[in-house]
Amino acid sequence: PAFVPAPAPPGLERRERQRISRGLLAIEGRIDLHGLYQAEAHAALVGFLMRARAAGHARVLVVTGKGGEDAYAERGVLRRSVPHWLRGADLRPIVLGFEEAARHHGGAGALYVRLRRR
């Protein structure tokens, strides 16, 4: 049988995103992946999300950054990789949805992640 990728988790509901952006819903955890290699960032993200879910958190912020300023560096490796990881089989039981954060929370360099209930 041909490989069929899993459907992407939905983004946050519009109203929920607005309430997070306005500070009416708390961001219950935050991880900053700046400066980490991909393997380190993946391990840190998985561990963080598992701990956040175990603690009963519903919404967390994942900061990827927008990419390196170095002319020789590949731009935005984590920014491109993290959404793929959040859709992956190892995080599917944990992640309910995600989308780009509001500007004051990091904008294109950060994601709101909604976690499934335990």
C-alpha atoms as a printed R data frame, in Angstrom:
    type eleno elety resid chain resno       x      y      z
1   ATOM     1    CA   PRO     A     1   0.000  0.000  0.000
2   ATOM     2    CA   ALA     A     2   1.119  3.555 -0.714
3   ATOM     3    CA   PHE     A     3   2.161  5.797  2.151
4   ATOM     4    CA   VAL     A     4  -0.557  8.277  3.042
5   ATOM     5    CA   PRO     A     5   0.571 11.112  5.312
6   ATOM     6    CA   ALA     A     6  -1.535 11.822  8.360
7   ATOM     7    CA   PRO     A     7  -3.772 14.862  8.105
8   ATOM     8    CA   ALA     A     8  -2.368 17.999  9.659
9   ATOM     9    CA   PRO     A     9  -3.777 18.884 13.045
10  ATOM    10    CA   PRO     A    10  -6.158 21.804 12.813
11  ATOM    11    CA   GLY     A    11  -5.114 25.274 13.858
12  ATOM    12    CA   LEU     A    12  -6.550 26.845 16.959
13  ATOM    13    CA   GLU     A    13 -10.101 28.090 16.841
14  ATOM    14    CA   ARG     A    14 -10.244 31.763 15.887
15  ATOM    15    CA   ARG     A    15 -11.804 32.800 19.184
16  ATOM    16    CA   GLU     A    16  -9.246 30.853 21.228
17  ATOM    17    CA   ARG     A    17  -6.372 32.414 19.267
18  ATOM    18    CA   GLN     A    18  -7.795 35.910 19.847
19  ATOM    19    CA   ARG     A    19  -8.169 35.282 23.577
20  ATOM    20    CA   ILE     A    20  -4.571 34.019 23.841
21  ATOM    21    CA   SER     A    21  -3.312 36.992 21.836
22  ATOM    22    CA   ARG     A    22  -5.181 39.442 24.099
23  ATOM    23    CA   GLY     A    23  -3.944 37.772 27.270
24  ATOM    24    CA   LEU     A    24  -7.384 36.470 28.253
25  ATOM    25    CA   LEU     A    25  -6.217 32.842 28.054
26  ATOM    26    CA   ALA     A    26  -2.926 31.920 29.676
27  ATOM    27    CA   ILE     A    27   0.010 30.400 27.873
28  ATOM    28    CA   GLU     A    28   0.838 27.734 30.421
29  ATOM    29    CA   GLY     A    29   4.319 26.846 29.254
30  ATOM    30    CA   ARG     A    30   7.066 28.097 26.968
31  ATOM    31    CA   ILE     A    31  10.118 26.570 25.325
32  ATOM    32    CA   ASP     A    32  12.749 28.465 23.367
33  ATOM    33    CA   LEU     A    33  14.581 26.319 20.817
34  ATOM    34    CA   HIS     A    34  16.950 29.090 19.628
35  ATOM    35    CA   GLY     A    35  20.506 27.934 19.100
36  ATOM    36    CA   LEU     A    36  19.792 24.201 19.276
37  ATOM    37    CA   TYR     A    37  20.716 21.694 16.602
38  ATOM    38    CA   GLN     A    38  17.750 19.879 15.032
39  ATOM    39    CA   ALA     A    39  18.259 16.650 16.996
40  ATOM    40    CA   GLU     A    40  18.592 18.581 20.275
41  ATOM    41    CA   ALA     A    41  15.569 20.733 19.457
42  ATOM    42    CA   HIS     A    42  13.429 17.703 18.579
43  ATOM    43    CA   ALA     A    43  14.321 15.900 21.815
44  ATOM    44    CA   ALA     A    44  13.738 19.070 23.863
45  ATOM    45    CA   LEU     A    45  10.372 19.703 22.177
46  ATOM    46    CA   VAL     A    46   9.086 16.153 22.683
47  ATOM    47    CA   GLY     A    47  10.152 16.141 26.340
48  ATOM    48    CA   PHE     A    48   8.659 19.578 26.972
49  ATOM    49    CA   LEU     A    49   5.305 18.706 25.384
50  ATOM    50    CA   MET     A    50   5.079 15.412 27.282
51  ATOM    51    CA   ARG     A    51   5.792 17.177 30.599
52  ATOM    52    CA   ALA     A    52   3.348 19.991 29.787
53  ATOM    53    CA   ARG     A    53   0.582 17.525 28.999
54  ATOM    54    CA   ALA     A    54   1.330 15.480 32.129
55  ATOM    55    CA   ALA     A    55   1.039 18.713 34.147
56  ATOM    56    CA   GLY     A    56  -2.399 19.310 32.627
57  ATOM    57    CA   HIS     A    57  -1.424 22.310 30.483
58  ATOM    58    CA   ALA     A    58  -3.678 23.110 27.541
59  ATOM    59    CA   ARG     A    59  -1.744 25.827 25.684
60  ATOM    60    CA   VAL     A    60   1.997 26.340 25.290
61  ATOM    61    CA   LEU     A    61   4.281 28.563 23.234
62  ATOM    62    CA   VAL     A    62   7.099 27.071 21.160
63  ATOM    63    CA   VAL     A    63   9.697 29.635 20.061
64  ATOM    64    CA   THR     A    64  11.674 28.565 17.000
65  ATOM    65    CA   GLY     A    65  13.145 31.882 15.949
66  ATOM    66    CA   LYS     A    66  13.067 33.110 12.385
67  ATOM    67    CA   GLY     A    67  16.419 31.729 11.331
68  ATOM    68    CA   GLY     A    68  20.097 32.589 11.375
69  ATOM    69    CA   GLU     A    69  21.580 35.914 10.414
70  ATOM    70    CA   ASP     A    70  24.740 34.217  9.133
71  ATOM    71    CA   ALA     A    71  25.024 34.470  5.341
72  ATOM    72    CA   TYR     A    72  26.278 30.865  5.205
73  ATOM    73    CA   ALA     A    73  23.618 29.382  7.505
74  ATOM    74    CA   GLU     A    74  20.485 27.787  6.138
75  ATOM    75    CA   ARG     A    75  17.675 30.127  7.108
76  ATOM    76    CA   GLY     A    76  14.929 29.045  9.467
77  ATOM    77    CA   VAL     A    77  15.677 25.324  9.813
78  ATOM    78    CA   LEU     A    78  13.754 24.985 13.091
79  ATOM    79    CA   ARG     A    79  11.012 27.293 11.883
80  ATOM    80    CA   ARG     A    80  10.392 24.871  9.001
81  ATOM    81    CA   SER     A    81  11.003 21.638 10.944
82  ATOM    82    CA   VAL     A    82   8.904 22.154 14.080
83  ATOM    83    CA   PRO     A    83   5.506 22.107 12.277
84  ATOM    84    CA   HIS     A    84   6.485 18.777 10.672
85  ATOM    85    CA   TRP     A    85   7.450 17.386 14.074
86  ATOM    86    CA   LEU     A    86   4.155 18.557 15.595
87  ATOM    87    CA   ARG     A    87   2.298 16.626 12.858
88  ATOM    88    CA   GLY     A    88   4.442 13.505 13.361
89  ATOM    89    CA   ALA     A    89   3.325 10.171 14.770
90  ATOM    90    CA   ASP     A    90   5.258 10.590 18.036
91  ATOM    91    CA   LEU     A    91   3.460 13.856 18.901
92  ATOM    92    CA   ARG     A    92   0.037 13.152 17.380
93  ATOM    93    CA   PRO     A    93  -1.302 11.741 20.688
94  ATOM    94    CA   ILE     A    94  -0.211 14.947 22.462
95  ATOM    95    CA   VAL     A    95  -0.830 17.811 19.999
96  ATOM    96    CA   LEU     A    96  -4.392 18.859 19.239
97  ATOM    97    CA   GLY     A    97  -3.475 21.793 16.987
98  ATOM    98    CA   PHE     A    98  -1.033 24.632 16.412
99  ATOM    99    CA   GLU     A    99  -0.567 27.869 14.513
100 ATOM   100    CA   GLU     A   100   1.673 30.901 14.237
101 ATOM   101    CA   ALA     A   101   1.754 33.096 17.333
102 ATOM   102    CA   ALA     A   102   0.644 36.713 17.528
103 ATOM   103    CA   ARG     A   103   3.336 39.283 16.856
104 ATOM   104    CA   HIS     A   104   3.932 40.151 20.542
105 ATOM   105    CA   HIS     A   105   4.454 36.441 21.315
106 ATOM   106    CA   GLY     A   106   7.030 35.994 18.548
107 ATOM   107    CA   GLY     A   107   4.957 36.093 15.362
108 ATOM   108    CA   ALA     A   108   6.464 33.994 12.575
109 ATOM   109    CA   GLY     A   109   9.196 32.806 14.943
110 ATOM   110    CA   ALA     A   110   6.811 31.126 17.411
111 ATOM   111    CA   LEU     A   111   3.830 28.774 17.522
112 ATOM   112    CA   TYR     A   112   0.862 28.407 19.835
113 ATOM   113    CA   VAL     A   113   0.398 24.692 20.504
114 ATOM   114    CA   ARG     A   114  -2.863 23.255 21.881
115 ATOM   115    CA   LEU     A   115  -2.388 20.018 23.810
116 ATOM   116    CA   ARG     A   116  -4.809 17.123 24.103
117 ATOM   117    CA   ARG     A   117  -6.252 16.332 27.493
118 ATOM   118    CA   ARG     A   118  -4.739 13.427 29.380
